[in-house]
Amino acid sequence: MKKPLLRSLFLACFVFVIVHSTTYAQDWYELSTTDSLITVCVDEVNSDSVESYLQFLQDKGTRFLIAPNRRAVAESIKEKFLQLGADHVRIDSFLCYTKINMWNLHFDTTTWQYNIAATIDGITDGNQRIVMGAHYDDVVAPDGDPMVFAPGADDNASGVAALFESVRVLSLHQFEPVYDIEFVAFSAEELMYFGNSGAQAYVDTALAKGVNMELMINNDMIAYTASDNWELTISNYVGSQWITYIAEEITEEYTSIDPYVRELSNQGGADCKYFYEAGVPCVYFMEKDFNPYYHTENDLVENCDIEYTAEAIKVSVGSVIKASDYIITDVNEISDIDFLAYPNPTAGEVIIRLDKTNAENPLTYRIIDLQGRQLISGELFNGQQKRINLNHLPDGMYILSVGLESSTPTNKIIIKQS
């Protein structure tokens, strides 16, 4: 993916951005754990909220793509996103042809379908975007009538719950990513191999508009577990190792779930298919255990494990924060240097904490302006934190560079504002 805006601004630096409201500045000064914003946000994920989302979608009766209530379902999802704090929400309509003649499903029809896209705005005006997606349609097959009742609590109200809760948590903490993050509830996934789909329409539209989709995070069935040993399947797509690494790290460090990495040698399936085929890095979260209620009228909230679902959603929340830090780089790899800088934006003072390095010697830190002039420098040891006074610097963006003299440094953006 091309990144002309940041490439010209930062000369292909490895840029790491943590931006949040100064309302929480004092709390951030007291936090010293790695990736404090992730800690704050994943701790905010609430199982009661998650259960309410599942029930909200199940109460629609059916979300089958051909059922006559499909526009009303889309409108209700849009309203929920707005209530949860999304900056703006839109419904994208598209024509969907579906032809299927098996099980209890006999359709040859063209219908209007509706994707719902909620956005948390980024701080740049570029054309880059991160996508977190989940399909909201459901189906009952081979028995039952999906036109009447298809509850789809696990498949896939649980994935949409991840979108809802991510929007709520990130909006609550006023997270401002570098790029826009779109949380998209896709329609028409269940019968995607018998016609068109919402994810396909979304990707086609984005490509036609020249949008650079930097990452796709997909949630599809994350509410069922058959054992006390909770595991979450993380599908590792070819060329997407960096986001798999991040998802594993988040799962291990911030949840009570164990990661189970599944290697994919092709496009995989579900909504990720169209993103992967378009060259977009993807990660796909799904429960490890097979759900016996899959595509039946018993796929109900009462058969979901709400606590497990909440833990799985933490992986999405943490991954999208972490990924938005690493994604604006020309090399998709994880640096050997990891440090925290907060509060950011800052009104005058920034704390730097070095949390991970393989170096035995102290690292050099530098504050550099966008013209490449060094303004402040010093040394920092692993585990050490320092307060740096920026009051003498004018408002604007600066590069905080940390590294050894002999190696390529890791860089973050510091934003100073009065």
C-alpha positions as CSV (number, residue, x, y, z in Angstrom):
1,M,0.0,0.0,0.0
2,K,1.3,3.5,-0.8
3,K,1.5,6.1,1.9
4,P,2.4,9.4,0.1
5,L,1.3,11.7,2.9
6,L,3.4,10.2,5.6
7,R,6.2,9.2,3.3
8,S,6.7,12.9,2.4
9,L,6.2,14.2,5.9
10,F,8.4,11.7,7.8
11,L,10.8,10.4,5.2
12,A,9.7,6.8,5.6
13,C,10.3,6.8,9.3
14,F,8.8,4.1,11.5
15,V,6.0,6.1,13.1
16,F,4.2,5.2,16.2
17,V,1.2,7.3,17.4
18,I,-0.7,7.2,20.6
19,V,-3.3,10.0,20.7
20,H,-5.9,10.5,23.4
21,S,-7.8,13.3,25.2
22,T,-6.0,15.4,27.7
23,T,-9.0,14.8,29.9
24,Y,-7.2,11.6,30.9
25,A,-3.7,13.1,31.2
26,Q,-3.4,12.7,35.0
27,D,-4.4,9.0,34.8
28,W,-1.8,8.5,32.1
29,Y,0.9,10.0,34.2
30,E,0.2,7.4,36.8
31,L,0.3,4.4,34.4
32,S,3.6,2.8,33.8
33,T,2.6,-0.5,32.1
34,T,3.5,-1.2,28.5
35,D,0.9,0.1,26.1
36,S,-1.2,1.9,28.7
37,L,-3.9,2.9,26.3
38,I,-4.4,-0.7,25.4
39,T,-4.7,-1.6,29.1
40,V,-7.2,1.1,29.7
41,C,-9.3,0.2,26.7
42,V,-9.4,-3.6,27.1
43,D,-10.3,-3.2,30.8
44,E,-13.3,-1.2,29.7
45,V,-14.7,-4.0,27.6
46,N,-17.9,-5.0,29.5
47,S,-19.7,-8.3,29.4
48,D,-23.0,-6.8,30.2
49,S,-22.7,-4.5,27.2
50,V,-21.7,-7.5,25.0
51,E,-24.7,-9.5,26.1
52,S,-27.0,-6.5,25.4
53,Y,-25.7,-6.3,21.8
54,L,-26.3,-10.0,21.2
55,Q,-29.8,-9.7,22.5
56,F,-30.4,-6.5,20.5
57,L,-29.6,-8.4,17.3
58,Q,-31.3,-11.6,18.2
59,D,-34.5,-9.7,18.9
60,K,-34.7,-8.7,15.2
61,G,-36.2,-12.2,14.8
62,T,-34.2,-12.8,11.6
63,R,-31.4,-11.0,9.8
64,F,-31.6,-13.2,6.7
65,L,-30.5,-11.3,3.7
66,I,-33.7,-11.8,1.7
67,A,-36.1,-11.2,4.6
68,P,-38.3,-8.1,4.2
69,N,-37.0,-6.5,7.4
70,R,-33.5,-6.1,6.1
71,R,-33.6,-2.3,5.7
72,A,-35.1,-1.8,9.2
73,V,-32.3,-4.0,10.6
74,A,-29.7,-1.9,8.9
75,E,-31.2,1.3,10.2
76,S,-31.2,0.0,13.8
77,I,-27.5,-1.0,13.5
78,K,-26.8,2.5,12.2
79,E,-28.6,4.1,15.2
80,K,-26.7,1.8,17.6
81,F,-23.3,2.9,16.2
82,L,-24.3,6.5,16.6
83,Q,-25.5,5.9,20.2
84,L,-22.1,4.3,21.0
85,G,-20.1,7.4,19.9
86,A,-19.0,6.9,16.3
87,D,-18.0,10.1,14.6
88,H,-20.3,9.4,11.7
89,V,-22.2,6.5,10.3
90,R,-23.5,5.8,6.8
91,I,-25.5,3.0,5.1
92,D,-24.1,1.9,1.7
93,S,-26.7,0.3,-0.5
94,F,-25.9,-2.2,-3.3
95,L,-27.7,-4.6,-5.5
96,C,-27.2,-8.3,-4.7
97,Y,-28.0,-11.2,-6.9
98,T,-28.5,-14.5,-5.1
99,K,-29.3,-17.9,-6.7
100,I,-29.4,-21.0,-4.5
101,N,-31.5,-24.2,-4.7
102,M,-30.5,-26.5,-1.8
103,W,-31.5,-27.4,1.7
104,N,-34.5,-25.2,2.7
105,L,-33.1,-22.3,0.6
106,H,-34.7,-21.8,-2.9
107,F,-34.0,-18.3,-4.2
108,D,-33.2,-16.7,-7.5
109,T,-33.5,-13.0,-6.9
110,T,-31.9,-9.6,-6.8
111,T,-32.3,-7.5,-3.7
112,W,-31.1,-4.3,-2.3
113,Q,-28.6,-4.9,0.5
114,Y,-27.1,-2.6,3.1
115,N,-23.6,-2.3,4.6
116,I,-23.4,0.0,7.7
117,A,-20.0,1.8,8.1
118,A,-19.2,3.6,11.4
119,T,-16.1,5.8,11.4
120,I,-13.7,7.0,14.1
121,D,-11.9,9.8,12.3
122,G,-8.1,9.8,12.0
123,I,-5.9,12.8,12.5
124,T,-4.7,12.9,8.9
125,D,-6.5,13.9,5.8
126,G,-5.1,11.1,3.7
127,N,-7.0,8.4,1.9
128,Q,-5.8,5.5,4.1
129,R,-8.2,3.4,6.2
130,I,-8.2,0.5,8.6
131,V,-11.3,-1.7,8.5
132,M,-12.8,-3.8,11.2
133,G,-15.6,-5.9,9.9
134,A,-18.3,-8.5,10.8
135,H,-21.3,-9.7,8.9
136,Y,-24.7,-9.1,10.5
137,D,-26.9,-11.4,8.3
138,D,-27.8,-14.9,9.4
139,V,-29.4,-18.0,8.1
140,V,-31.1,-21.2,9.3
141,A,-30.3,-24.3,7.2
142,P,-31.2,-27.0,6.4
143,D,-34.2,-26.9,8.7
144,G,-36.4,-24.0,9.7
145,D,-37.5,-20.9,7.9
146,P,-34.9,-18.1,7.9
147,M,-37.5,-15.7,6.6
148,V,-39.3,-16.1,9.9
149,F,-36.7,-16.8,12.6
150,A,-32.9,-17.0,12.4
151,P,-31.4,-15.7,15.7
152,G,-27.7,-15.9,14.7
153,A,-26.4,-15.0,18.2
154,D,-23.0,-16.5,17.6
155,D,-23.1,-16.4,13.8
156,N,-22.7,-13.5,13.7
157,A,-24.2,-11.2,16.3
158,S,-21.1,-11.9,18.2
159,G,-18.9,-10.4,15.5
160,V,-21.1,-7.3,15.3
161,A,-20.9,-7.0,19.1
162,A,-17.1,-6.7,18.6
163,L,-17.7,-3.7,16.3
164,F,-20.2,-2.1,18.8
165,E,-18.0,-2.5,21.8
166,S,-14.9,-1.4,20.0
167,V,-16.6,1.8,18.9
168,R,-17.9,2.4,22.5
169,V,-14.6,1.9,24.2
170,L,-12.4,3.8,21.7
171,S,-14.9,6.7,21.6
172,L,-15.1,6.8,25.4
173,H,-11.4,7.2,25.6
174,Q,-11.4,9.6,22.7
175,F,-8.9,7.5,20.7
176,E,-7.7,9.4,17.6
177,P,-5.9,7.1,15.2
178,V,-3.6,8.4,12.5
179,Y,-5.9,6.9,9.8
180,D,-9.7,6.6,9.8
181,I,-10.9,3.4,11.3
182,E,-14.2,2.1,9.7
183,F,-16.2,-0.5,11.6
184,V,-18.3,-2.2,9.0
185,A,-21.3,-4.4,9.5
186,F,-21.5,-6.4,6.3
187,S,-24.7,-7.8,4.7
188,A,-25.1,-10.9,2.6
189,E,-22.2,-13.0,3.8
190,E,-24.0,-16.3,4.5
191,L,-24.8,-16.9,0.8
192,M,-21.7,-15.2,-0.6
193,Y,-20.8,-18.3,-2.6
194,F,-24.3,-18.2,-4.3
195,G,-24.1,-14.6,-5.4
196,N,-22.8,-11.2,-4.3
197,S,-21.9,-10.1,-0.8
198,G,-21.5,-7.0,1.3
199,A,-17.8,-7.3,1.7
200,Q,-17.4,-7.7,-2.0
201,A,-19.4,-4.5,-2.6
202,Y,-17.4,-2.6,0.0
203,V,-14.0,-3.6,-1.4
204,D,-15.1,-2.8,-5.0
205,T,-16.3,0.6,-3.9
206,A,-13.2,1.5,-1.9
207,L,-10.9,0.5,-4.7
208,A,-12.9,2.5,-7.2
209,K,-12.5,5.5,-5.0
210,G,-8.8,5.0,-4.6
211,V,-8.9,4.2,-0.9
212,N,-5.8,2.5,0.6
213,M,-7.2,-0.1,2.9
214,E,-4.2,-0.8,5.2
215,L,-5.7,-3.6,7.3
216,M,-8.8,-5.7,7.7
217,I,-9.7,-7.2,11.0
218,N,-12.6,-9.7,10.8
219,N,-14.7,-11.2,13.6
220,D,-17.0,-14.1,12.7
221,M,-18.4,-16.4,15.5
222,I,-16.6,-15.5,18.7
223,A,-19.2,-16.5,21.3
224,Y,-19.0,-20.2,21.8
225,T,-16.6,-22.4,23.7
226,A,-17.0,-26.0,24.8
227,S,-14.2,-26.1,27.4
228,D,-12.7,-24.2,30.3
229,N,-9.5,-23.9,28.3
230,W,-10.5,-20.8,26.2
231,E,-8.8,-20.5,22.8
232,L,-9.3,-18.1,20.0
233,T,-8.5,-19.0,16.4
234,I,-6.3,-16.4,14.7
235,S,-6.1,-17.0,11.0
236,N,-2.6,-16.1,9.6
237,Y,-2.9,-15.0,6.0
238,V,0.1,-15.0,3.7
239,G,1.8,-11.6,3.8
240,S,0.0,-10.7,7.1
241,Q,2.4,-12.1,9.6
242,W,2.8,-8.7,11.3
243,I,-0.8,-8.4,12.3
244,T,-0.9,-12.0,13.4
245,Y,2.0,-11.3,15.7
246,I,0.2,-8.3,17.1
247,A,-3.0,-10.3,17.7
248,E,-1.0,-13.1,19.4
249,E,0.7,-10.6,21.7
250,I,-2.6,-8.9,22.6
251,T,-4.3,-12.2,23.3
252,E,-1.5,-13.5,25.5
253,E,-0.9,-10.2,27.4
254,Y,-4.3,-8.7,27.8
255,T,-6.9,-11.6,27.9
256,S,-7.5,-14.9,29.6
257,I,-7.7,-16.6,26.2
258,D,-4.9,-18.6,24.5
259,P,-4.2,-17.8,20.9
260,Y,-4.5,-20.7,18.3
261,V,-2.8,-19.6,15.1
262,R,-4.2,-21.2,11.9
263,E,-2.0,-21.0,8.8
264,L,-3.8,-20.1,5.6
265,S,-2.1,-20.6,2.3
266,N,-4.9,-19.0,0.3
267,Q,-7.7,-16.4,0.7
268,G,-9.4,-18.3,3.5
269,G,-13.0,-17.5,3.6
270,A,-15.8,-15.3,4.9
271,D,-15.6,-11.5,4.5
272,C,-11.7,-11.5,4.5
273,K,-11.8,-13.2,1.1
274,Y,-12.3,-10.0,-0.9
275,F,-9.9,-7.9,1.1
276,Y,-7.2,-10.5,0.8
277,E,-7.7,-10.8,-3.0
278,A,-7.3,-7.0,-3.2
279,G,-3.9,-7.2,-1.4
280,V,-5.1,-6.0,2.0
281,P,-3.4,-7.5,5.1
282,C,-6.0,-9.5,7.0
283,V,-6.6,-11.2,10.4
284,Y,-9.6,-13.3,11.1
285,F,-10.8,-14.0,14.7
286,M,-13.0,-17.0,15.3
287,E,-13.8,-19.4,18.2
288,K,-11.7,-22.6,18.4
289,D,-14.5,-25.0,19.3
290,F,-17.2,-26.0,16.8
291,N,-20.6,-24.6,17.7
292,P,-23.3,-27.4,17.5
293,Y,-26.0,-24.7,17.1
294,Y,-24.4,-23.4,13.9
295,H,-27.1,-22.3,11.4
296,T,-29.9,-23.5,13.6
297,E,-32.8,-21.9,15.5
298,N,-30.8,-22.7,18.7
299,D,-28.1,-20.2,17.9
300,L,-29.3,-18.2,20.8
301,V,-27.8,-15.8,23.4
302,E,-28.4,-18.4,26.1
303,N,-26.1,-20.8,24.3
304,C,-23.3,-18.2,24.1
305,D,-20.5,-17.8,26.6
306,I,-20.7,-14.0,27.3
307,E,-17.5,-13.8,29.3
308,Y,-15.5,-15.6,26.6
309,T,-17.0,-13.3,24.0
310,A,-15.9,-10.2,26.0
311,E,-12.4,-11.6,26.2
312,A,-12.3,-12.3,22.4
313,I,-13.5,-8.7,21.8
314,K,-10.5,-7.4,23.9
315,V,-8.3,-8.9,21.2
316,S,-9.9,-6.8,18.5
317,V,-9.8,-3.6,20.6
318,G,-6.1,-4.1,21.5
319,S,-5.1,-5.2,18.0
320,V,-6.7,-2.2,16.3
321,I,-4.9,0.2,18.7
322,K,-1.6,-1.6,18.3
323,A,-1.9,-2.0,14.6
324,S,-2.7,1.7,14.1
325,D,0.7,2.3,15.8
326,Y,2.7,0.0,13.5
327,I,0.8,0.3,10.3
328,I,2.2,3.6,9.1
329,T,5.5,2.2,8.1
330,D,7.2,1.0,4.9
331,V,8.2,-2.3,6.5
332,N,5.6,-4.5,8.2
333,E,7.7,-5.9,11.0
334,I,7.9,-5.4,14.7
335,S,10.8,-3.3,16.1
336,D,13.2,-4.6,18.7
337,I,12.6,-1.3,20.5
338,D,9.3,-0.6,22.3
339,F,8.8,2.6,24.2
340,L,5.9,4.6,25.5
341,A,5.4,8.3,25.2
342,Y,2.5,10.0,27.1
343,P,0.5,12.1,27.4
344,N,0.2,12.6,23.6
345,P,-1.0,15.2,22.6
346,T,0.8,17.1,25.4
347,A,0.4,20.6,26.7
348,G,4.1,20.9,27.6
349,E,5.7,17.8,29.2
350,V,6.0,14.2,27.8
351,I,7.1,11.1,29.7
352,I,9.2,8.5,27.8
353,R,9.4,5.0,29.1
354,L,11.6,2.3,27.5
355,D,9.9,-1.0,27.9
356,K,11.7,-3.4,25.6
357,T,15.1,-3.5,24.0
358,N,17.8,-6.1,23.3
359,A,20.5,-3.6,23.9
360,E,22.7,-3.8,27.0
361,N,23.8,-0.2,26.6
362,P,21.6,2.9,27.1
363,L,19.7,4.1,24.0
364,T,19.8,7.7,22.8
365,Y,16.6,9.6,22.5
366,R,16.1,12.7,20.4
367,I,13.3,15.2,19.7
368,I,13.5,16.3,16.1
369,D,11.4,18.7,14.2
370,L,10.0,18.0,10.7
371,Q,12.9,19.7,9.1
372,G,15.2,17.1,10.7
373,R,16.8,19.5,13.3
374,Q,17.6,17.9,16.6
375,L,16.1,19.9,19.5
376,I,16.5,17.7,22.6
377,S,18.6,14.6,23.3
378,G,19.6,12.3,26.1
379,E,20.1,8.6,27.2
380,L,17.6,6.1,28.4
381,F,18.0,2.6,29.9
382,N,15.6,-0.3,29.6
383,G,12.8,0.1,32.1
384,Q,13.7,3.7,32.8
385,Q,11.3,6.6,32.2
386,K,12.1,10.3,31.9
387,R,10.1,13.5,31.9
388,I,11.0,15.9,29.1
389,N,9.9,19.5,29.1
390,L,8.6,20.8,25.8
391,N,7.3,24.1,27.0
392,H,10.0,26.0,25.0
393,L,8.8,24.4,21.7
394,P,6.0,25.9,19.6
395,D,2.9,23.9,19.0
396,G,3.2,21.3,16.3
397,M,4.3,17.8,15.4
398,Y,7.7,16.4,16.4
399,I,9.6,13.1,15.9
400,L,10.7,11.3,19.0
401,S,13.5,9.0,18.0
402,V,15.0,6.2,20.2
403,G,17.8,3.9,19.2
404,L,21.5,3.0,19.2
405,E,24.0,5.2,17.4
406,S,24.8,2.2,15.1
407,S,21.2,1.1,14.3
408,T,18.1,2.4,12.7
409,P,16.0,4.1,15.4
410,T,12.4,3.6,16.2
411,N,10.4,6.8,15.8
412,K,7.1,8.2,17.2
413,I,5.2,11.3,16.6
414,I,4.8,13.8,19.5
415,I,2.1,16.4,19.2
416,K,2.4,19.5,21.3
417,Q,-0.6,21.7,21.6
418,S,-1.4,24.5,24.1
